[in-house]
Structure formats: C-alpha cells, structure tokens
Amino acid sequence: MSQVFMNLLVNAAHAIEDRGIITVRSWEEDGNVCVSVADTGQGIPEANLSRIFEPFFTTKEAGKGTGLGLSITYDIVKKHNGEITVRSEPGKGSEVIVRIPVVVEV
C-alpha cells in the first residue's frame, strides 16, 4: 500500500504547477478504510478520466513519465479487494479515494 500512496502523492504534486495544496484524509466507512488524496492542481480533463488507469497512458511529455503509476496503483488496490475512484475539475484539482475492506483476524 505504500506504493499506492506514494504514486498518488507524486501525481498530486506533479499536477500543481506553481503553488498549491495537497490534502490527505483517512476515515472508516461501511467496513472500509478510506484514504483521500486531493490536490489544488490543474485537474484532469473529462476526456482523460476514463483512461487514467490504463497502462502507459500519460499526458506528460516524452521522457517525463511512463504512464504506469496509476495503473500499478489500480492493480494493488484491486489485489486488496478495494476500489479507487477519482473526482476532478479542470483548473480546480482532483481527489482520488482509495477504499480497502477492513480485515478482522480472529
């Protein structure tokens, strides 16, 4: 899970061009641990939202990114039986929410 949050924090930082805010929140909801990473960056155009978890999809210039960070993040979250959702508004920022089921060991 550390890879998940590192990828989300790096992406949030890259989305901010000059100065901005990254907010990390956590809570429990309906048997899930939830973590939100939100930024006040440039946001994601609606046309790209459906593709951000695709392997090798990137909007960065050549040599600046592989397009694997969010794909790897998605796979890790799914392997933990979780889900990941994204809300974004161009010019205002994005929020990524990771939900992982709480596992109680007996």
Legacy VTK file of the C-alpha trace (Angstrom):
# vtk DataFile Version 3.0
C-alpha trace
ASCII
DATASET POLYDATA
POINTS 106 float
0.000 0.000 0.000
2.947 2.328 0.461
3.442 2.248 -3.326
-0.215 3.270 -3.787
0.079 6.344 -1.614
3.494 7.312 -2.934
2.132 7.229 -6.510
-0.914 9.285 -5.534
1.179 11.890 -3.716
3.684 12.184 -6.575
0.856 12.607 -9.102
-0.799 15.236 -6.910
2.487 17.136 -6.649
3.023 16.965 -10.413
-0.499 18.315 -11.013
0.371 21.526 -9.168
2.229 23.868 -11.492
3.462 26.528 -9.080
1.965 26.517 -5.600
-0.928 24.536 -4.229
-2.236 22.288 -1.521
-2.255 18.507 -1.173
-4.687 17.189 1.428
-4.617 13.633 2.782
-7.593 12.386 4.815
-8.497 8.972 6.222
-11.666 7.547 7.734
-13.634 4.338 8.248
-16.869 3.880 6.341
-19.088 0.827 5.850
-16.361 -1.651 6.805
-13.714 0.043 4.659
-10.630 2.060 5.428
-10.806 5.107 3.158
-7.953 7.411 2.222
-8.322 10.514 0.084
-5.502 12.367 -1.653
-6.714 15.700 -3.033
-4.814 18.487 -4.764
-5.461 22.005 -5.997
-3.653 21.301 -9.252
-4.686 21.590 -12.854
-7.316 18.839 -12.733
-7.946 16.101 -15.262
-9.897 16.802 -18.448
-13.084 14.733 -18.609
-11.893 13.063 -21.820
-8.901 11.599 -19.919
-10.714 10.447 -16.748
-11.759 7.118 -18.256
-8.155 6.346 -19.299
-6.034 7.313 -16.291
-5.697 3.736 -15.006
-4.680 2.328 -18.409
-1.084 1.079 -18.569
1.206 3.547 -20.390
-1.411 6.319 -20.561
0.248 9.630 -19.782
-0.251 13.275 -20.617
3.361 14.104 -19.785
5.865 14.884 -22.496
8.150 12.129 -23.757
10.762 11.109 -21.202
8.862 12.657 -18.256
6.635 9.734 -17.285
5.910 6.124 -18.134
2.160 6.123 -17.580
2.455 3.200 -15.167
1.965 4.855 -11.756
-1.831 4.875 -11.687
-2.051 1.522 -13.474
0.126 -0.080 -10.781
-1.854 1.753 -8.094
-5.130 0.407 -9.500
-3.790 -3.170 -9.597
-2.538 -3.023 -5.999
-5.861 -1.662 -4.724
-7.785 -4.380 -6.604
-5.500 -7.089 -5.149
-6.582 -5.868 -1.712
-10.257 -6.217 -2.776
-10.558 -2.452 -2.759
-11.707 0.234 -5.104
-10.312 3.519 -6.289
-12.342 6.471 -7.531
-11.381 9.848 -8.940
-13.166 13.188 -8.985
-11.643 16.054 -10.884
-12.463 19.505 -12.127
-10.140 21.103 -14.668
-8.500 24.199 -13.224
-9.500 23.320 -9.655
-7.854 19.985 -8.836
-8.523 16.324 -8.266
-9.349 13.895 -5.479
-8.503 10.197 -5.502
-10.235 7.999 -2.925
-8.958 4.529 -2.066
-11.307 2.162 -0.194
-9.916 -1.065 1.266
-12.060 -3.536 3.241
-11.177 -3.857 6.894
-9.958 -7.396 7.617
-10.551 -8.647 11.132
-8.318 -11.531 12.121
-9.734 -13.899 14.738
LINES 1 107
106 0 1 2 3 4 5 6 7 8 9 10 11 12 13 14 15 16 17 18 19 20 21 22 23 24 25 26 27 28 29 30 31 32 33 34 35 36 37 38 39 40 41 42 43 44 45 46 47 48 49 50 51 52 53 54 55 56 57 58 59 60 61 62 63 64 65 66 67 68 69 70 71 72 73 74 75 76 77 78 79 80 81 82 83 84 85 86 87 88 89 90 91 92 93 94 95 96 97 98 99 100 101 102 103 104 105
